[in-house]
Amino acid sequence: MSDHLIHILSPQVANQIAAGEVVERPASAVKELVENSIDAGAAAVTVRVEGAGKRRIEVDDDGFGMGAADAALALQRHATSKIESSEDLHRIASHGFRGEALPSIASVSRFRMQTALAGASEGIEVRVDGGGETVVRPAAPRRGTRIEVLDLFLNTPARLNFMRSDKTEEAAIIDVFRALALANPPVAMRLEVDGRTRLEYPVQAERARVLAIMGDQFADNCIEQVIEHDGMRISAWLGLPTFHHRDSNRMMFLVNGRVIRDKQLIAALRAGYRDVIFHDRYPVAVIRIEIDPADVDINVHPAKREVKFKSPQSVSAGIVACVRAGIERMGQVVASTTTDQALYTLQRSAGTSSPPSVREPLSSMPRFSSGAFQSGGGQRSLPPAMNRMLFSAPASMRGGEPVTVAADASSPLDLGRPLAQVHRCYILAQTDSGVVLVDQHAAHERMTYERLKAQLAGGSIATQMLLTPESLTLSGEAAAWLADHSDELHRFGVELEVAGHEVFLIRSVPAMLVGEPLLELVAELVDSCRLLGADAEAGSSGGARILERWLGNRACKGSIKSGRLLSHDEQELLLREMERTPNIAQCNHGRPTYVRLSLAELDRLFGRQE
């Protein structure tokens, strides 16, 4: 028995341990191998898998290739062409850099690699079985490199026991492939599964690749927004607020061409959509961030799925600014899926069982669930600078009355002329191209909210002094807090006077809300301020959250209610004001405010199409 308790692991065992971190499942091996191909300058990459990748993975590229010496050295741990010194770690621009992927994969599979340098008269073949001896021998010349991984995890049966079903593992490979294709539009990519082509993308422009991967419905319901922020460039494809999803799988983030997972970026993207989308729904978006490599650290996760930013608040603020700029352009447009669902509902009520011809249901869009986008990214307290962007009024409202803002400036919103009020809830209007059905409560809720937000952002909220002050009685912590912080309510148009130990006199309220129950209004404001931590600074995090909570509730309660009879003039006024209001496509809770049906869609509904 050795006298030493500590000993050096063999290279084979060390590689198998590394494989447990780098190669979690077949999809991980696909990711590492394709990224190596892209780093090798490949213009075309083909991936072939069998048995959900457990039986066979092949990655074939037309990249630079390798000579005999480099091919053998590539199977050594920490051998890499991507970096040379510790200084290079601070400016990593490649996908790979650790030199762990190939030896890790070779240690848990039957590994085969054929490669050659461009113009070489002879190629090289490298073979390794289960981390054993590396065999290098001559092979036919070829362009680029082909790597074949057979019987993955053959010598680590415990890892095989943790694999999911073939269907699940195959779906994870598809997700990883789509993500890599999304990040690399200049590279032609094809995926074959069990001998059949599943996905194929030619060399494409960035926009074409994004829309090809995200689907037809996304293409119909998104806009592109590009901004420069603190030295970084943010290119975003943003889904309309009414085009949302039940989870965060369709929120894609690319940093310097690398698909990543980052809870803070997810939170920033959701914050940008905060007051225009359902609170339990997620936006659909692709965010590409180009940043100085020195300002981002990708050496924080073995599988390189996570990064750290030198200035995370600046990056988050950039995303919020980009989203809000996009929303300001598209806020009056309702997603086409809203119309599709309306047609489907009408057809069902008419006895037609098949749904309308929608090119691609949202549920069939890529899920990107292979470990990259699992976090829900809950709402966080945001920095003051970000909140100033997030909760400032749209530019179109800062000068006073709102003006038209549309996704396309040449096509202002046209809601037509009112025909009737349906069940004292909906307004039916006729346009030149069809009809529009408006939810009167949802629409007025958004209009009220935008007015209040604009007034608060401008610091000039109109107030109404009360002829007879209202007495507000609070108890416990609420009364104690208000006694010390009553001045913090001034920016919301509420003035209070301490009249006793737990009694306060309401002197003024926002003019727009003067018709509401004043005691309830002020009590809600006090509760919001106390719980969310408002202060006197208009752009503070607490103040921003109050705008969302209190104004959202007030706008909802102070809006035209369903069940209220509107005259023709009132219906006309509502439609015209909707056309002037930013973000009118959805109420404060994210519900659509109107549905548009074209004449062609009506003809289709009634079977009149030839």
C-alpha positions in Angstrom: 0.0 0.0 0.0 1.3 3.5 -0.9 2.4 5.8 1.8 0.7 8.7 0.0 -3.0 9.5 0.4 -2.9 12.0 -2.5 -2.0 10.9 -6.0 -2.2 12.2 -9.5 -5.1 10.9 -11.6 -4.3 9.2 -14.9 -5.0 11.3 -18.0 -7.8 8.9 -18.9 -9.6 9.4 -15.6 -9.1 13.1 -15.7 -10.6 13.3 -19.1 -13.6 11.3 -18.0 -14.1 13.6 -15.1 -13.9 16.6 -17.5 -16.4 14.8 -19.8 -18.9 14.8 -17.0 -18.8 18.7 -17.0 -18.4 19.4 -20.7 -20.4 16.5 -22.3 -23.5 16.3 -20.2 -25.6 14.6 -23.0 -25.4 14.0 -26.7 -26.5 17.5 -27.4 -23.5 18.8 -25.5 -21.2 16.9 -27.8 -22.9 18.2 -30.9 -22.5 21.8 -29.5 -18.8 21.4 -28.8 -18.0 19.8 -32.2 -20.0 22.3 -34.3 -18.4 25.2 -32.4 -15.0 23.7 -33.2 -16.0 23.6 -36.9 -17.1 27.2 -36.8 -13.9 28.3 -35.1 -12.0 26.4 -37.9 -13.5 28.8 -40.5 -16.1 26.4 -41.9 -18.5 27.7 -44.5 -20.7 24.6 -44.3 -21.3 22.1 -41.5 -23.3 18.9 -41.6 -24.4 17.1 -38.5 -25.6 13.5 -38.6 -27.0 11.7 -35.6 -28.3 8.2 -35.0 -30.0 6.7 -31.9 -30.5 10.2 -30.5 -26.8 10.8 -30.6 -26.0 7.9 -28.2 -25.2 5.5 -31.0 -23.5 7.9 -33.5 -22.7 11.6 -33.9 -20.9 12.9 -37.0 -19.9 16.5 -37.7 -18.5 17.2 -41.2 -17.1 20.6 -42.1 -15.1 22.3 -44.8 -12.9 24.3 -42.5 -9.1 24.7 -42.3 -8.4 21.1 -41.3 -5.2 20.0 -39.5 -1.9 18.3 -40.2 -0.7 15.1 -38.6 1.1 16.8 -35.6 -1.8 19.1 -34.8 -4.4 16.3 -35.2 -2.6 14.1 -32.6 -2.1 17.1 -30.3 -5.7 18.1 -30.5 -6.6 15.0 -28.4 -4.4 16.1 -25.6 -6.1 17.9 -22.7 -5.8 21.7 -22.7 -4.4 21.7 -26.2 -6.0 24.5 -28.2 -5.3 26.9 -31.1 -7.6 29.6 -29.7 -5.4 31.2 -27.0 -1.7 31.2 -26.1 -1.4 33.1 -22.8 -3.4 34.3 -19.8 -3.7 37.7 -21.5 -5.8 36.0 -24.2 -8.4 34.9 -21.6 -9.4 38.6 -21.3 -10.3 39.0 -24.9 -11.8 35.6 -26.1 -13.4 35.9 -29.5 -13.7 32.2 -30.4 -16.3 29.7 -29.3 -13.8 27.2 -27.8 -10.6 27.9 -25.9 -10.2 25.4 -23.1 -8.9 22.5 -25.1 -11.2 20.1 -23.2 -13.9 19.1 -25.6 -12.2 16.7 -28.0 -10.2 14.7 -25.3 -13.3 14.6 -23.1 -15.5 13.2 -25.9 -12.8 10.8 -26.9 -12.5 9.5 -23.4 -16.1 8.3 -23.3 -16.7 7.1 -26.9 -15.2 5.4 -29.9 -13.7 8.5 -31.5 -12.8 8.9 -35.2 -11.4 12.0 -36.9 -10.4 12.5 -40.6 -8.8 15.8 -41.4 -6.4 17.4 -43.8 -4.8 20.8 -44.5 -6.0 22.6 -47.6 -4.1 21.4 -50.7 -2.4 18.6 -48.8 -1.8 15.4 -50.8 -2.6 13.2 -47.8 -5.1 13.3 -45.0 -4.9 12.1 -41.4 -7.1 9.7 -39.5 -7.1 9.7 -35.7 -8.8 6.9 -33.6 -9.3 6.7 -29.9 -11.5 4.0 -28.1 -12.8 4.9 -24.7 -9.9 7.2 -23.8 -7.3 4.6 -24.7 -4.3 4.9 -27.0 -4.4 7.5 -29.7 -3.8 6.0 -33.1 -2.7 8.3 -36.0 -2.5 7.0 -39.5 -2.6 8.3 -43.1 -5.9 8.7 -44.9 -7.3 10.0 -48.1 -7.1 13.8 -48.6 -10.2 15.8 -47.9 -11.4 19.3 -47.4 -11.9 20.2 -43.7 -12.6 17.8 -40.9 -15.0 15.0 -40.2 -15.4 13.7 -36.6 -17.4 10.6 -35.8 -18.4 9.8 -32.2 -19.7 6.2 -31.7 -21.3 4.7 -28.7 -21.2 7.8 -26.5 -20.7 7.1 -22.8 -19.7 3.5 -23.6 -17.4 3.3 -20.5 -19.5 5.4 -18.2 -22.7 3.4 -17.9 -23.9 5.6 -14.9 -24.1 8.5 -17.3 -26.1 6.5 -19.7 -28.6 5.7 -17.0 -29.2 9.5 -16.6 -30.1 10.0 -20.2 -33.6 10.8 -21.0 -35.7 9.1 -23.7 -34.5 9.1 -27.3 -37.2 11.5 -28.2 -36.1 14.0 -25.5 -32.4 13.7 -26.3 -33.2 14.1 -30.0 -35.2 17.3 -29.2 -32.2 18.6 -27.2 -29.9 18.1 -30.2 -32.4 19.9 -32.5 -32.6 22.8 -30.0 -28.8 23.1 -29.8 -28.5 22.9 -33.6 -31.1 25.7 -34.1 -29.3 27.9 -31.5 -26.0 27.4 -33.3 -27.5 28.1 -36.7 -29.2 31.3 -35.2 -25.8 32.5 -34.0 -24.0 31.8 -37.3 -26.0 33.0 -40.4 -22.9 33.0 -42.7 -22.5 29.3 -42.2 -24.6 26.8 -44.2 -25.9 24.1 -41.7 -27.7 20.8 -42.2 -28.9 18.3 -39.5 -29.7 14.7 -40.4 -31.4 12.5 -37.9 -31.5 8.7 -38.5 -30.8 9.3 -42.2 -33.4 12.0 -42.8 -32.7 15.7 -43.2 -34.5 17.5 -40.3 -33.2 21.0 -40.6 -31.2 22.8 -43.3 -30.2 26.4 -43.6 -28.3 27.9 -46.5 -25.9 30.8 -46.1 -28.2 33.7 -45.1 -28.3 37.3 -44.1 -28.8 37.7 -40.3 -32.4 38.7 -40.6 -33.3 35.9 -42.9 -31.7 33.3 -40.6 -33.5 34.7 -37.5 -36.9 34.6 -39.2 -36.2 31.1 -40.7 -35.5 29.7 -37.3 -38.1 31.6 -35.2 -40.9 30.8 -37.6 -43.5 32.5 -39.9 -45.7 33.7 -37.1 -42.7 35.5 -35.5 -41.8 37.0 -38.8 -45.4 38.4 -39.1 -45.3 39.7 -35.5 -41.9 41.3 -34.8 -39.9 44.3 -35.6 -36.1 44.8 -35.8 -34.6 47.4 -33.5 -30.9 48.4 -33.3 -29.3 50.7 -30.9 -25.8 51.7 -29.8 -25.4 51.8 -26.0 -22.3 52.4 -23.9 -20.0 51.1 -26.6 -22.0 48.0 -27.4 -24.4 47.3 -30.3 -27.7 45.7 -29.6 -29.6 44.2 -32.5 -33.0 42.9 -31.5 -35.9 41.1 -33.1 -38.8 41.9 -30.8 -42.2 40.1 -30.8 -45.3 42.3 -30.4 -46.5 42.4 -26.8 -49.6 40.4 -27.8 -47.4 37.7 -29.3 -46.2 36.1 -26.1 -45.5 32.7 -24.7 -46.0 30.7 -21.6 -42.3 30.3 -20.7 -38.9 31.8 -21.4 -37.7 29.3 -24.0 -38.3 31.8 -26.8 -36.1 34.5 -25.4 -32.8 34.2 -27.2 -29.6 36.0 -26.3 -26.4 36.0 -28.3 -23.3 37.7 -27.0 -20.5 38.1 -29.6 -22.0 35.2 -31.6 -22.4 32.9 -28.6 -25.8 31.7 -27.4 -25.9 32.1 -23.7 -28.2 31.9 -20.6 -28.2 34.8 -18.3 -30.9 35.5 -15.7 -30.2 39.2 -15.6 -30.7 39.5 -19.3 -33.9 37.6 -19.1 -35.0 39.9 -16.3 -34.1 43.0 -18.3 -36.0 41.8 -21.4 -39.1 41.1 -19.3 -38.7 44.5 -17.7 -38.7 46.2 -21.0 -42.1 44.6 -21.8 -43.3 45.0 -18.2 -46.4 47.2 -18.6 -47.5 45.9 -22.0 -47.6 42.1 -21.5 -49.3 39.6 -19.2 -47.4 39.3 -15.9 -47.3 35.5 -16.2 -46.3 35.4 -19.9 -43.0 35.9 -21.6 -42.0 37.9 -24.7 -40.6 36.2 -27.8 -37.4 37.9 -28.9 -33.9 37.5 -30.2 -31.3 39.8 -28.7 -27.8 40.0 -30.3 -25.2 41.9 -28.3 -21.9 42.9 -29.8 -19.5 44.0 -27.1 -15.8 44.4 -26.6 -14.5 40.9 -25.6 -12.6 42.5 -22.8 -15.9 43.6 -21.2 -17.3 40.1 -21.0 -15.9 36.9 -19.3 -17.0 33.7 -20.9 -14.7 31.5 -18.8 -17.3 31.0 -16.0 -18.9 27.7 -17.0 -17.4 24.4 -18.3 -20.0 24.3 -21.1 -19.6 28.0 -21.8 -23.4 28.7 -21.4 -23.0 31.5 -19.0 -21.0 34.8 -19.1 -20.2 37.6 -16.7 -20.2 41.2 -17.9 -17.8 43.8 -16.6 -20.8 46.2 -16.4 -24.0 44.1 -16.1 -26.2 47.1 -15.3 -25.1 48.8 -18.5 -25.9 45.7 -20.6 -29.3 45.4 -18.9 -30.0 49.0 -19.4 -29.1 48.7 -23.1 -31.6 45.9 -23.5 -34.4 47.9 -21.8 -33.6 50.9 -23.9 -33.7 48.8 -27.1 -37.0 47.1 -26.1 -38.7 50.4 -25.1 -37.6 52.0 -28.4 -39.1 49.0 -30.3 -42.3 49.1 -28.3 -42.7 52.8 -28.9 -42.7 52.0 -32.7 -45.1 49.0 -32.5 -47.4 49.7 -29.6 -50.5 50.2 -31.7 -50.3 46.9 -33.6 -52.0 43.7 -32.4 -50.4 40.4 -33.2 -51.9 38.5 -36.2 -52.3 35.5 -33.9 -55.1 37.4 -32.1 -57.0 37.6 -35.4 -56.3 33.9 -36.1 -57.7 32.9 -32.8 -60.8 35.0 -33.3 -61.4 33.4 -36.7 -60.9 29.9 -35.2 -63.4 30.7 -32.4 -65.9 32.1 -34.9 -65.5 29.0 -37.2 -66.0 26.7 -34.2 -69.1 28.5 -33.3 -70.3 28.2 -36.9 -69.7 24.4 -36.8 -66.4 24.3 -38.6 -64.1 22.0 -36.7 -60.8 22.7 -38.5 -58.8 25.8 -37.5 -58.1 28.6 -40.0 -55.1 28.2 -42.2 -52.3 29.5 -40.0 -48.9 28.9 -41.3 -47.3 27.9 -38.1 -48.7 27.6 -34.5 -46.7 29.3 -31.8 -46.4 25.9 -30.0 -44.3 24.6 -32.9 -41.7 27.3 -32.7 -38.2 26.2 -31.6 -38.1 25.7 -27.8 -34.3 26.1 -27.3 -34.7 24.1 -24.0 -31.3 22.3 -23.9 -30.1 24.0 -20.7 -29.8 27.4 -22.2 -33.1 29.1 -21.3 -34.6 27.3 -18.3 -34.7 30.2 -15.9 -37.9 32.2 -15.6 -35.9 35.3 -14.7 -38.3 36.8 -12.2 -38.9 40.5 -11.8 -36.0 42.2 -10.1 -35.3 45.6 -8.6 -33.7 47.6 -11.4 -31.1 50.4 -11.3 -32.4 54.0 -11.4 -31.0 54.7 -14.9 -32.8 51.7 -16.3 -36.1 52.6 -14.7 -35.9 56.1 -16.1 -35.9 54.6 -19.5 -38.4 51.9 -18.6 -41.1 54.1 -17.1 -40.6 57.4 -18.9 -43.5 58.4 -21.1 -43.2 57.7 -24.8 -41.6 60.6 -26.7 -44.9 61.2 -28.5 -46.6 62.0 -25.2 -44.1 64.2 -23.4 -45.3 67.4 -24.9 -48.9 67.0 -23.8 -51.6 65.3 -25.8 -50.7 62.0 -27.4 -50.0 61.8 -31.1 -50.1 58.8 -33.4 -47.4 56.2 -33.0 -47.5 53.2 -35.3 -45.2 50.4 -36.2 -45.1 51.8 -39.7 -45.1 55.6 -39.8 -46.7 55.5 -43.2 -49.6 53.5 -41.9 -51.2 55.2 -38.9 -53.7 53.2 -36.9 -57.2 53.3 -38.4 -60.0 51.9 -36.3 -62.7 53.0 -38.7 -66.2 54.3 -37.7 -68.3 52.8 -34.9 -71.4 50.8 -36.0 -72.7 49.5 -32.7 -71.9 48.6 -29.1 -72.2 44.8 -28.5 -73.4 43.7 -25.1 -72.2 47.0 -23.6 -68.7 45.6 -23.7 -67.4 45.7 -27.3 -67.5 48.4 -30.0 -68.0 47.1 -33.6 -66.4 49.5 -36.1 -66.1 49.4 -39.9 -62.9 50.2 -41.8 -62.2 50.5 -45.5 -60.7 47.0 -45.5 -62.9 45.1 -42.9 -64.1 45.4 -39.4 -62.6 46.0 -35.9 -63.9 44.8 -32.6 -62.8 46.9 -29.6 -62.8 45.9 -25.9 -63.9 49.2 -24.5 -62.6 48.6 -20.9 -59.2 47.3 -22.0 -58.7 50.2 -24.5 -59.7 52.9 -22.0 -57.5 51.3 -19.3 -54.5 51.7 -21.6 -55.3 55.3 -22.4 -55.7 56.2 -18.8 -52.5 54.5 -17.9 -50.5 56.2 -20.6 -51.9 59.7 -19.6 -51.0 59.1 -16.0 -47.5 57.8 -16.9 -46.9 60.8 -19.2 -47.9 63.3 -16.5 -45.8 61.6 -13.8 -42.8 61.3 -16.1 -43.0 65.0 -16.9 -43.3 66.0 -13.3 -46.4 68.0 -14.0 -49.3 65.8 -12.9 -52.5 67.7 -12.8 -54.0 67.8 -9.3 -57.4 68.6 -7.9 -57.7 70.3 -4.5 -60.6 69.0 -2.5 -63.1 71.6 -1.2 -63.7 69.4 1.8 -60.7 67.2 2.9 -61.3 63.5 3.2 -60.3 61.8 6.4 -58.1 58.7 6.0 -57.6 56.4 9.0 -54.7 53.9 8.9 -53.3 51.7 11.6 -50.1 50.0 12.6 -47.1 50.1 10.3 -48.9 51.9 7.5 -49.8 54.9 9.8 -46.3 55.0 11.2 -44.7 55.0 7.7 -47.0 57.7 6.4 -46.4 60.0 9.3 -42.7 60.1 8.3 -43.1 59.9 4.5 -46.2 61.8 3.5 -44.1 64.1 1.2 -43.3 61.2 -1.0 -46.9 61.1 -2.2 -46.7 64.6 -3.7 -45.2 63.4 -7.0 -48.3 61.3 -7.4 -50.6 64.3 -7.0 -51.6 63.4 -3.5 -51.2 65.8 -0.6 -51.9 64.7 3.0 -51.9 66.4 6.3 -51.4 64.6 9.6 -54.5 65.2 11.7 -53.9 62.7 14.5 -52.1 59.6 15.6 -53.6 57.5 12.9 -55.7 60.0 11.0 -54.7 61.9 7.9 -56.6 64.5 5.8 -56.5 64.1 2.0 -56.1 67.6 0.5 -55.6 66.9 -3.2 -55.6 63.9 -5.6 -54.7 63.5 -9.3 -57.3 65.3 -11.4 -57.8 62.4 -13.7 -58.8 60.2 -10.8 -60.9 62.6 -8.9 -64.1 60.6 -9.6 -62.8 57.5 -7.9 -63.2 56.4 -4.3 -60.6 58.6 -2.8 -59.9 56.7 0.4 -59.3 53.5 -1.6 -57.1 55.4 -4.1 -54.8 56.9 -1.4 -54.7 53.8 0.7 -53.5 51.8 -2.3 -50.9 54.4 -3.1 -49.6 54.4 0.5 -49.5 50.6 0.4 -47.6 50.6 -2.9 -45.1 53.2 -1.7 -44.5 51.5 1.6 -44.0 48.0 0.2 -42.1 48.9 -2.9 -39.8 51.5 -1.3 -40.5 54.7 -3.2 -38.4 57.8 -2.6 -38.5 61.3 -3.9 -36.4 60.6 -6.9 -38.6 60.2 -10.0 -36.4 57.7 -11.7 -35.8 55.5 -8.6 -36.4 51.8 -8.7 -39.2 52.0 -6.1 -40.9 54.8 -7.9 -40.9 52.8 -11.1 -42.4 49.8 -9.5 -45.2 52.1 -8.0 -45.9 53.4 -11.5 -46.5 49.8 -12.6 -48.5 48.7 -9.6 -50.5 51.7 -8.5 -51.1 53.3 -11.9 -52.0 49.9 -13.4 -54.6 49.3 -10.8 -55.9 52.8 -10.9 -56.1 52.9 -14.7 -58.0 49.6 -14.6 -60.5 50.7 -11.9 -60.9 54.2 -13.4 -61.6 53.1 -17.0 -64.8 52.7 -18.8 -66.3 49.5 -17.4 -67.8 46.7 -19.4 -71.6 47.0 -19.1 -71.6 50.8 -19.5 -73.7 52.0 -22.4 -71.8 54.4 -24.7 -73.5 56.8 -27.1 -72.4 56.9 -30.7 -70.4 60.1 -30.0 -68.6 58.4 -27.1 -67.8 55.4 -29.2 -66.4 57.7 -31.9 -64.3 59.6 -29.3 -62.9 56.4 -27.8 -61.8 55.1 -31.3 -60.1 58.4 -32.2 -58.3 58.6 -28.9 -57.2 55.0 -29.2 -55.6 56.0 -32.5 -53.5 58.7 -30.7 -52.4 56.5 -27.8 -49.1 54.7 -27.7 -49.1 51.0 -26.7 -52.8 50.9 -27.4 -52.6 47.3 -28.8 -52.8 45.9 -25.3 -54.1 46.9 -21.9 -51.9 47.2 -18.8 -52.3 43.5 -18.2 -51.3 42.5 -21.7 -54.7 41.6 -23.1 -55.4 42.8 -26.7 -57.6 45.9 -26.9 -58.9 45.2 -30.4 -59.2 42.5 -33.0 -59.1 43.3 -36.8 -60.8 41.1 -39.4 -60.2 41.9 -43.1 -62.8 41.4 -45.8 -60.8 38.5 -47.1 -60.9 36.9 -43.6 -64.6 37.5 -43.4 -65.1 36.0 -46.8 -63.1 32.9 -45.7 -65.2 32.7 -42.6 -68.4 32.5 -44.6 -66.9 30.3 -47.4 -67.2 33.1 -50.0 -63.6 32.7 -51.3 -63.4 31.4 -54.9 
